[in-house]
Amino acid sequence: MKNSYQEELIKKLIEHPSWQGEINSFSKLIDNATWTIIPKVGKNYYNYQKNKPFEKVSAKTFLAKIKKLLPKAKRSQKIQKTIGRKGRCTYCIPITRGEEIYGYIIIGNLKSPISAKLLELFNSFTCTTIEGIQKELELSKLYETIRPRTIALSTVHTINRIISSTLEIGELLPRVARLSLQVLRARRCTIMLVDKQKRMLIPHAVVDLQKKHAKQRPLKIGEGLPGKVVKLGKSIIRPQYLCVPFVAEEHIIGSISIAKRIDKKAFGIFDKEILTTLAEQAVVAIKNAQLYDEQEKLTLNSIKALASVLSSGAAYNYGRTNLFINLTMSIGMELKLVSEQMRILYYAALLHNVSQMGLPEKLLKKSTKLTGKDYKIIREHPLIGAQIIRPIGGKLKSVLPIIIYHHERYDGGGYPSGLKADHIPIGSRILAVADAFEAMLSKRPYRKKMTVAQSVSEIVKYSGEQFDPIIVDAFVSAIKRSKNKIFQSGKNAWVWKKF
């Protein structure tokens, strides 16, 4: 490390404009002398001729001429002089700062001696230049040391923002991948997680700036560079490839790799340090997301069980069919609802008909005209349904308003509260359309079922009155785009785009 520093110092001295100007000025005062710079370490010497740049020369061809001067200059750290044949003078000037010698300047082939004052002036100027160069190198080294840590701190902050913005693993990992590319100025990032059951590395995020739909096949543990990183728990660094493991409580849960630097420079130790810091923070986010995903699965299974139990007591299990759920979610997709809205909408679709538990069976089967008393009971049933699931709390708190108000009308003529337009929760407005459509396609005690075309026309007819026009437009688009999928059921039931 020290040797490379000295070599870099001498190289920068040779290239320094002010020092080259100094040599040119002194050359005019001392005729056509030969100038040679000898680093303290290294095999290359540098020769200078007037009005020409420095060029490398072999040490072997030069050492014999100054073999007596160098040891003296090294011991004394002072300028040494010798007079050769024909009376030619040669000077050896140590390049020093403090007590450290970095090299030697040889001025030879002089017809007459150089005055002590002139030599002292030259030596002083050289030392001043050396000090300036050292400060530049120190600042550069400090920058290179601080920069990765600064980036690492910034990365930690950004990762924390990503963690707080989403707990969806499908959203989280692509964001982490894009952040990695941005921070490390690379073209491709791949994040793979271990599937314990399959003993495989499964790709969860592949971002390539040069390919729109980049892919990565699953790998066995130990297969390929990511597989080796996971198996050994050690990072792998190549000129254009860097891969580090995700370590969680001494267990390897996956890997993150980046490839192809944009500037085509090789990845270095600082890049590895930055990616390792990023991986450490990402692991926290991944574990949180996985825990959240497990909790969501548990919540979903509980809601499905609850919906099944509550609905089993109803005389007519209106709604909660594959058709109803698929249509509800398809409308949500058309409206581009965010994942959390889609999740709550799904829960509401599962539970929206539990209020039938509060309706008398004879009222559900009634084929004659409903009385005022009947209407009063019906208007109260959404609130009864809410009372059934309210004590459960948790995620279902967000579901309650959707269930309570899904019988409201866009024009304000619905129940239980007579809400109007945007005052009705968007989930309730979606359920209202899907519920009406599913009901029209079903046989009821008081009427025959309608065709799909008739049902769609009926929904469109009451757009702006009973139904929100924006929801109706999304409903029509969903029917046109995904009609065959929406109506599938059983084992072949369509699973809408994952939210």
C-alpha positions in Angstrom: 0.0 0.0 0.0 2.9 2.3 0.9 4.8 1.5 -2.2 1.8 2.3 -4.4 1.3 5.6 -2.6 4.9 6.6 -3.3 4.6 5.6 -6.9 1.4 7.6 -7.3 3.1 10.6 -5.5 6.0 10.6 -7.9 3.7 10.2 -10.9 1.6 13.1 -9.9 4.8 15.2 -9.3 6.0 14.5 -12.8 2.6 15.4 -14.2 2.2 18.5 -12.1 2.1 21.6 -14.4 3.8 23.9 -11.9 6.7 21.5 -11.3 7.2 21.0 -15.0 7.3 24.8 -15.3 9.9 24.8 -12.6 12.1 22.4 -14.4 11.8 24.3 -17.6 12.8 27.5 -15.8 15.8 25.9 -14.1 16.9 24.2 -17.4 17.4 27.6 -18.9 19.7 28.6 -16.0 21.8 25.5 -16.0 22.2 24.8 -19.7 21.1 21.4 -21.2 21.3 19.3 -18.1 19.7 15.8 -18.0 17.0 15.3 -15.4 16.0 11.9 -14.0 13.5 11.1 -11.2 14.1 7.9 -9.3 11.2 6.7 -7.0 12.3 5.2 -3.7 10.5 2.0 -4.8 9.6 0.7 -8.2 11.6 -0.4 -11.3 10.9 2.6 -13.6 12.9 5.8 -13.7 11.7 8.9 -15.5 14.0 10.9 -17.8 13.4 14.5 -18.8 14.8 16.4 -21.8 14.2 20.1 -22.4 10.8 20.8 -24.0 9.9 17.1 -23.9 7.7 15.2 -21.5 9.1 12.7 -19.0 9.6 9.2 -20.3 10.4 6.0 -18.6 13.9 4.5 -18.7 15.3 1.3 -17.3 17.0 1.5 -13.9 19.9 -0.8 -14.9 21.2 1.7 -17.5 21.4 4.4 -14.9 22.3 3.0 -11.6 26.0 2.6 -12.3 26.4 6.4 -12.8 25.0 7.3 -9.4 25.6 4.3 -7.2 27.7 6.4 -4.9 25.3 9.3 -4.7 22.1 7.5 -3.7 23.4 5.9 -0.4 24.8 9.2 0.7 21.6 11.1 -0.1 19.6 8.4 1.6 21.6 8.6 4.8 22.0 12.3 5.0 18.7 13.3 3.4 20.7 16.2 1.9 21.7 17.2 -1.6 24.8 15.2 -2.8 27.2 16.2 -5.6 29.8 14.3 -7.6 32.2 15.3 -10.4 32.8 12.7 -13.1 35.1 12.5 -16.0 35.6 15.6 -18.1 34.6 17.6 -15.1 30.9 17.1 -15.5 28.8 17.6 -12.3 26.0 15.4 -11.1 23.6 16.3 -8.2 21.3 14.0 -6.3 18.4 15.8 -4.5 16.2 13.7 -2.1 12.5 14.3 -2.5 11.4 14.5 1.1 8.7 15.7 3.4 9.6 15.6 7.1 11.8 12.5 7.6 10.2 10.5 4.8 12.1 10.1 1.4 9.9 9.4 -1.6 12.5 9.4 -4.3 15.4 11.3 -5.8 16.0 13.9 -8.5 19.2 13.5 -10.5 20.5 16.5 -12.4 23.5 15.5 -14.5 25.8 16.4 -17.4 26.4 19.8 -16.0 29.5 21.7 -17.3 29.7 23.8 -14.1 28.4 23.5 -10.6 25.0 24.9 -9.5 25.1 27.6 -6.8 23.9 26.4 -3.3 21.2 29.1 -3.3 19.8 28.0 -6.6 19.8 24.3 -5.4 18.1 25.3 -2.2 15.4 27.3 -4.1 14.8 24.3 -6.4 14.6 21.9 -3.4 12.2 24.3 -1.6 9.9 24.6 -4.5 9.9 20.8 -5.0 9.0 20.2 -1.3 6.2 22.7 -1.5 4.8 21.0 -4.6 5.1 17.6 -2.9 3.2 18.9 0.1 0.4 20.2 -2.2 0.2 16.9 -4.0 0.1 14.9 -0.7 -2.8 17.1 0.5 -4.6 16.3 -2.8 -4.0 12.6 -2.4 -5.1 12.7 1.3 -8.3 14.5 0.3 -8.9 12.1 -2.5 -8.3 9.1 -0.2 -10.5 10.7 2.5 -13.2 11.2 -0.2 -12.9 7.6 -1.4 -13.2 6.5 2.2 -16.1 8.7 3.2 -18.0 8.3 -0.1 -19.1 4.7 0.3 -20.1 5.3 3.9 -22.0 8.4 2.9 -23.8 6.4 0.2 -24.3 3.6 2.7 -26.0 6.0 5.2 -28.1 7.4 2.4 -29.0 3.9 1.3 -30.0 3.0 4.9 -32.3 6.0 4.9 -33.8 5.2 1.6 -34.3 1.5 2.5 -36.1 2.7 5.7 -38.4 4.8 3.5 -39.1 1.8 1.3 -39.8 -0.4 4.4 -42.3 2.1 5.6 -43.9 2.6 2.2 -44.9 -1.1 1.6 -44.9 -4.5 3.3 -45.8 -6.3 0.0 -42.8 -8.5 -0.9 -43.9 -8.1 -4.6 -43.5 -4.3 -4.4 -40.6 -4.2 -1.9 -38.0 -6.3 -3.8 -38.3 -4.5 -7.2 -37.9 -1.2 -5.4 -34.8 -2.5 -3.5 -33.4 -3.8 -6.9 -33.9 -0.4 -8.6 -32.3 1.4 -5.6 -29.3 -0.9 -5.9 -28.9 -0.1 -9.6 -29.1 3.6 -8.8 -26.6 3.6 -6.0 -24.0 1.4 -7.6 -24.6 2.7 -11.2 -25.1 -0.8 -12.6 -27.4 -2.1 -15.4 -28.8 -5.3 -13.9 -29.9 -6.4 -10.4 -31.3 -9.8 -9.4 -32.8 -10.6 -6.0 -33.4 -14.3 -5.1 -34.8 -15.9 -2.0 -34.5 -19.4 -0.6 -37.4 -21.7 -0.9 -36.8 -24.0 2.1 -39.2 -26.7 0.9 -37.8 -26.9 -2.6 -34.2 -26.2 -1.6 -34.1 -23.7 -4.4 -33.2 -20.1 -5.0 -36.3 -18.4 -6.5 -36.0 -15.1 -8.4 -38.3 -12.4 -6.8 -37.0 -9.3 -8.6 -35.0 -9.0 -11.8 -34.5 -5.4 -13.1 -32.4 -4.9 -16.2 -32.1 -1.4 -17.7 -31.4 -2.9 -21.1 -34.3 -5.4 -21.1 -37.9 -4.6 -20.5 -38.8 -8.2 -19.4 -35.7 -9.6 -17.8 -35.8 -13.1 -16.4 -33.8 -15.4 -14.2 -34.4 -19.1 -13.8 -34.6 -20.7 -10.4 -31.2 -22.2 -9.1 -30.3 -25.0 -6.9 -28.4 -24.1 -3.7 -24.8 -24.1 -4.8 -25.6 -23.6 -8.5 -24.3 -20.5 -10.3 -22.7 -17.6 -8.5 -25.9 -16.7 -6.5 -26.2 -20.4 -5.5 -22.6 -20.4 -4.3 -23.0 -17.2 -2.3 -26.0 -18.7 -0.5 -24.3 -22.0 0.1 -21.1 -20.5 1.4 -22.5 -17.4 2.9 -19.7 -15.3 1.3 -19.8 -12.5 -1.2 -18.4 -12.9 -4.7 -16.9 -10.0 -6.6 -15.9 -10.0 -10.2 -14.9 -7.0 -12.4 -18.5 -6.7 -13.8 -20.4 -8.8 -11.2 -21.0 -8.5 -7.5 -23.2 -10.8 -5.3 -23.7 -10.7 -1.5 -25.9 -12.9 0.7 -29.0 -11.9 2.7 -28.1 -13.0 6.2 -30.9 -13.1 8.8 -29.9 -14.3 12.3 -27.0 -16.4 11.0 -29.3 -18.0 8.3 -28.9 -17.3 4.6 -32.3 -16.4 3.2 -31.2 -15.3 -0.3 -28.9 -13.1 -2.3 -28.7 -9.8 -4.2 -26.5 -9.5 -7.2 -25.6 -6.6 -9.5 -23.9 -6.7 -12.9 -22.5 -4.5 -15.7 -21.4 -1.1 -14.4 -22.7 1.7 -16.5 -19.3 3.3 -16.6 -17.7 -0.1 -17.4 -15.4 0.2 -14.4 -14.7 -2.8 -12.3 -16.6 -3.3 -9.0 -14.4 -2.7 -6.0 -14.2 -3.2 -2.3 -16.3 0.0 -1.7 -19.0 -1.3 -4.0 -19.1 -4.5 -2.0 -19.3 -2.5 1.2 -22.2 -0.5 -0.1 -24.2 -3.5 -1.4 -23.5 -5.3 1.9 -25.0 -2.4 3.9 -28.0 -2.3 1.5 -28.4 -6.1 1.9 -28.3 -5.9 5.7 -31.1 -3.3 5.7 -33.1 -5.1 3.0 -33.1 -8.3 5.1 -35.0 -6.4 7.8 -37.6 -5.3 5.2 -37.8 -8.8 3.7 -38.3 -10.5 7.1 -41.0 -7.9 8.0 -42.7 -8.5 4.6 -42.6 -12.2 5.0 -44.0 -12.0 8.5 -46.7 -9.6 7.2 -47.5 -12.1 4.3 -47.9 -14.9 6.8 -50.2 -12.8 8.9 -52.2 -11.8 5.8 -52.6 -15.5 4.9 -53.8 -16.2 8.4 -56.2 -13.3 8.3 -57.5 -14.3 4.9 -58.1 -17.9 6.0 -59.9 -16.6 9.1 -62.1 -14.3 7.1 -62.9 -17.1 4.7 -63.8 -19.4 7.5 -65.9 -16.7 9.2 -67.7 -15.9 5.9 -68.4 -19.6 5.4 -69.8 -20.0 8.9 -71.9 -16.9 8.9 -73.3 -17.5 5.4 -74.2 -21.1 6.1 -77.1 -20.0 8.2 -78.7 -17.9 5.5 -81.7 -19.3 3.6 -80.3 -18.0 0.4 -76.6 -17.5 0.1 -76.8 -14.4 -2.1 -73.4 -13.1 -3.3 -69.9 -14.4 -2.3 -69.9 -16.6 -5.5 -66.8 -16.8 -7.7 -68.7 -14.6 -10.2 -69.4 -11.9 -7.5 -65.8 -11.9 -6.2 -64.1 -12.1 -9.6 -66.3 -9.2 -10.9 -65.7 -7.1 -7.8 -61.9 -7.5 -8.1 -62.0 -7.0 -11.8 -63.7 -3.6 -11.4 -61.1 -2.7 -8.8 -58.3 -3.6 -11.3 -60.0 -1.5 -13.9 -60.0 1.4 -11.5 -56.3 0.8 -10.7 -56.8 0.6 -6.9 -53.7 0.2 -4.9 -52.9 -3.1 -3.3 -54.3 -2.3 0.2 -57.6 -1.1 -1.3 -57.8 -4.3 -3.3 -57.2 -6.4 -0.2 -59.9 -4.6 1.8 -62.2 -4.9 -1.2 -61.6 -8.6 -1.3 -62.4 -9.0 2.4 -65.5 -7.0 1.9 -66.6 -9.2 -1.0 -66.2 -12.3 1.1 -68.1 -10.9 4.1 -70.7 -8.5 2.6 -73.6 -10.8 2.8 -73.2 -11.8 6.5 -76.0 -9.4 7.3 -78.5 -11.9 6.0 -78.1 -13.6 9.4 -80.3 -10.8 10.7 -83.0 -11.3 8.0 -86.0 -13.6 8.7 -86.1 -16.6 6.3 -89.7 -15.9 5.3 -88.7 -12.4 4.2 -85.9 -13.9 2.0 -88.4 -16.3 0.4 -91.2 -13.8 0.1 -92.6 -13.7 -3.5 -95.3 -11.0 -2.9 -94.9 -7.3 -2.6 -92.9 -6.1 0.5 -94.6 -4.1 3.2 -93.4 -1.0 4.9 -92.4 -3.1 7.9 -90.4 -5.4 5.6 -88.5 -2.5 4.1 -87.7 -1.3 7.6 -86.1 -4.6 8.4 -84.2 -4.7 5.2 -82.8 -1.2 5.7 -81.4 -2.2 9.1 -79.8 -5.4 8.0 -76.4 -3.9 6.9 -76.0 -2.5 10.4 -76.8 -5.9 11.9 -74.1 -7.5 9.7 -71.6 -4.8 10.9 -72.5 -5.6 14.6 -71.7 -9.3 13.9 -68.1 -8.7 12.7 -67.3 -5.4 14.6 -66.0 -7.1 17.7 -63.4 -9.0 15.7 -61.6 -5.7 14.9 -58.2 -5.7 13.2 -58.3 -5.6 9.4 -62.1 -5.9 9.5 -62.4 -2.3 10.8 -61.7 -1.1 7.2 -64.2 -3.6 5.8 -67.1 -2.4 8.0 -67.9 0.9 6.1 -67.9 -1.0 2.8 -70.4 -3.6 4.1 -72.6 -1.0 5.9 -73.0 1.3 2.9 -73.1 -1.1 -0.1 -76.8 -0.6 -0.4 -76.5 3.2 -0.7 -77.5 4.8 -4.1 -75.4 7.3 -6.0 -78.3 9.7 -6.1 -78.8 9.5 -2.3 -81.9 7.3 -2.3 -80.3 4.2 -0.7 -80.0 3.0 2.8 -79.1 2.9 5.7 -77.9 6.5 5.8 -78.9 8.0 2.5 -75.3 8.8 1.5 -74.7 10.4 -1.9 -72.0 10.2 -4.6 -68.4 10.4 -3.3 -69.7 10.3 0.3 -70.2 6.6 -0.3 -67.0 4.6 0.2 -65.6 3.5 -3.2 -65.6 -0.1 -2.1 -69.4 0.1 -1.4 -70.0 1.6 -4.8 -68.1 -1.3 -6.4 -70.0 -3.9 -4.4 -73.3 -2.2 -5.3 -72.7 -2.8 -9.0 -71.3 -6.3 -8.6 -74.2 -7.3 -6.2 -76.9 -6.0 -8.5 -75.3 -7.7 -11.5 -75.0 -11.0 -9.7 -78.5 -10.8 -8.4 -80.0 -10.1 -11.8 -78.3 -13.3 -13.1 -79.8 -15.3 -10.3 -83.3 -16.7 -9.9 -85.3 -15.1 -7.1 -88.7 -16.1 -5.6 -90.2 -12.9 -7.0 -88.7 -13.0 -10.6 -86.9 -15.0 -13.2 -83.2 -14.5 -13.9 -81.9 -12.2 -16.6 -79.3 -12.7 -19.3 -75.9 -11.2 -19.2 -76.8 -8.7 -21.9 -80.0 -7.7 -20.1 -78.2 -7.3 -16.8 -75.4 -5.2 -18.3 -78.0 -2.9 -20.0 -79.9 -2.6 -16.7 -76.7 -1.5 -14.9 -75.9 1.0 -17.6 -79.5 2.3 -17.6 -79.2 3.3 -13.9 -75.7 4.8 -14.2 -75.7 8.2 -12.4 -78.9 7.3 -10.4 -78.4 4.1 -8.5 -74.8 3.5 -9.6 -71.7 5.6 -9.8 -71.0 6.3 -13.5 -67.2 5.8 -13.1 -67.8 2.4 -11.5 -70.3 1.5 -14.2 -67.7 2.4 -16.9 -65.1 0.2 -15.1 -67.7 -2.6 -14.8 -68.5 -2.5 -18.6 -64.7 -2.5 -19.4 -64.2 -5.5 -17.0 -67.0 -7.4 -18.7 -65.6 -6.7 -22.2 -62.0 -7.5 -21.2 -62.4 -10.5 -18.9 -65.9 -11.8 -19.4 -64.9 -15.5 -19.9 -62.5 -15.4 -17.0 -65.0 -13.7 -14.6 -67.6 -16.4 -15.2 -65.3 -19.3 -14.7 -65.7 -21.3 -11.5 -64.5 -24.5 -9.7 -61.0 -25.7 -10.3 -60.7 -23.5 -13.4 -61.8 -20.4 -11.6 -59.9 -17.3 -12.7 -57.5 -15.8 -10.2 -57.4 -12.0 -10.9 -54.1 -10.2 -11.1 -52.4 -10.5 -7.7 -52.9 -7.5 -5.6 
